[in-house]
Amino acid sequence: MFKLCFFLWRRADFSHRQFADYYENNHAPLGASLSPPMPDYRRNYPEWEGGEAPSEALSFDVMTQIWHKRREDFANQLAIMTRSPAKETISTDEARFMNRDRQLFLALDERGFPAPGFETDHKQEDHGSGYKMLRFVKAQDDLSIALFRDRYEAEIAPRLGVGSNVKGYRRSYALLDDEYSFSGGAQNILPIDPAATVFDMIEEFWLPEGFDEDQIAQLHRKGIDAGLVDDQRTFRCRARECRSPGGQFAAPFHAQQKVSNAVAVEA
């Protein structure tokens, strides 16, 4: 299974809530109508404690995730989406609410739950009611991404995924040298500088209702106590996740619905 994340920023005259509202009610259904079907397509809107991201690099407004069964399927989607009139239609709509001069695209190696296990097939799980937490993990400087991944999967992921009362748990390791990993803007695509990358892996936790801050803190500590993670550069946030089963747009996102600052409820 081939997974990509797109980190996108809003236009300066849009609030975060206006950005999310436009994305869910306009851009997501437009994109789905022009794109070949995907196994899964999700948008994650971060809710940082205190309302501010811990660094400028993590100040994105949405983390969009897409999955394809094969790289070739994504290449086919990309070819379709970059042809006119689809390219012009999507670009015009993006300019209505996105900052198209700032984007980050990452190819990812996703590992599933339960751990350990080097799963190659993404399952579109419905985690029901509950909460979602994202963790952006930075490895210790003396570890390569490959070694960090292998040790984390063997030593840490089983502790976090089993006995933690989580409903779902996934790790996605950044493939910085992949041809589909790049940064910059729509007119200025740049390779990713590994030295400037602020995270090496993204963890996703789907948590049950009633999962309180103390339990979240304990879960966080389990992942940084083994000497693999740089705890000064590892950050967590809550996220509102909007899902489009089968690659088709699902329920609309309502801007007036309050998102909790404690833990964001899944859409």
Secondary structure, 3 states (H helix, E strand, C coil): CEEEEEEEEECCCCCHHHHHHHHHHHHHHHHHHHCCCCCEEEEEEEECHHHCCCCHHHCCCEEEEEEECCHHHHHHHHHHHCCCCHHHHHHHHHHCCEEEEEEEEEEEEEECCCCCCCCCCCCCCCCCCCEEEEEEECECCCCCHHHHHHHHHHHHHHHHHCCCCCCEEEEEEEECCCCCCEEEECCEEECCCHHHCCCCEEEEEEECCCCCHHHHHHHHHHCCCCCCECHHHCEEEEEEEEECHHHCCCCCCCCCCCCCCCCCECC
